[in-house]
Amino acid sequence: MKNEKFKVINFIRELLIMIDKEMDNFPKKDIELKNRIRSNSFDILEIAYKANSIQDIEKKKELLLILFAKIKVIDFLLNLSSDKKLITIKKYYKLANKIDDILKYSTGWMNSLIKNN
């Protein structure tokens, strides 16, 4: 299942790999921030799989709204990491671009649900 047909899942998977790589050197005093970023990242993967698996359109829309909120939280936490100089601005932009890809495809997913419903 390394290469999913579902684009959003692929982007989330890539984000998870990038986060693991880029956050390897977090100081111990900021470990909670790192843990929250990782936890929320795994949450969006789970939410995307759930939303893709269920048939109920309204439930799917609710899950996508939760997905959007979690993505915004991850972006905020990464931005905070950059502000605290835990990651470079270049790393932040690299991660933010992947987050933008996830948001773009998730928004398209939501729009297709609204349009077809």
N, C-alpha and C positions, 0 to 999 in steps of 0.2 A: 504494500500500500504506500510505497514511497512517493509515487507521483499520482496524486489524485486527479480525477477528471474535473473536480469542482474547484474553480479558480480561487475562491475565497479561502478554502482550506489550505491550498498550496501557499498562498501569501502568509497565512497565519503560521504555518509550519516554518517558512523561511524566517519570519520574525522571531519565532522561538529560538531557532538556531543562532540568529544574529545576537539576540539578547544574551544567550548563554556565553557566546564568545566575547561580546563587548563588556560584559559585566563581571568578568572573571576576577578583576583586581579591585573590587569594591572594598573599602576599609571596613573593619569589623564594627566600628561605631555606626555605620550606615547600612548594616546588614538587613535591617527591617525594611528599608526602602527597596533594596534589591529583591527581597522576598516578596514584597507586594507587587513589584513589576512582574516578576516571574509568575506569581499566583494568578494575577489578572490575565496574563498572557495565556496561561493554560485554561483559564475560565472561558476566554473567547473561543478557543478551539472547541471546547465542550459545547458551548452554546451554538456554534455554527453547525456542528454535527447534529445536535438535537433539532435545530431549525430545519435542517436538510432532511431529517428523517420523518418528521411528523407530517400528517396530511392536513390537519386543521389549519386553515389559512390565518384565522385570527390569532391562534396560538403562535404560529410562525411569525406573524408581525410583532407580537409581544416579545418574542425571543430576540428578534432583530433590534428592537428598541433597547433591550438590555445589552445586546452586543455593542450598539453605538455608544451607550453610556460607559461600558467597560473600556472601549477603545479610547475614549476621551480621557478616562482616568489614567490609562497607561501613558498616553501622550503627556499628561500633566506631570506624572511621576518621572518620566524621562527628562522633561524640561527642567524639573526641579533638580534632577541629578546633574544636568548640564550647568545650571546656575550655581550649584555647590562645587562645581569643578570635579565631579566624580567621573564624568565622561566628557570627552572633548566636544566642542560644538560640531565638529565634523562627524563624529559618531552619532550625535543627536540627530543631525540632518539625515544621515543614512537610515537610522531607525524610523525617523518621522516620515521619510519617503515610503517606506514599507507600510507604515500605518495608513498613510494616504491611499495606497493601493487597496488595502483592506477596506477602508471606508468607501472608496469609490465603487468597488464591486459589491459591497454590502448594500450600498444605497441603490445601485442598479437592481439588485435582487428585490429590495423592498418596493421599488417603483414598479417592477414587473408584477409583483403580487397585487399591488393597488390597481394597476391597469387591467389585470386579468380578473379581478374580483368584482 
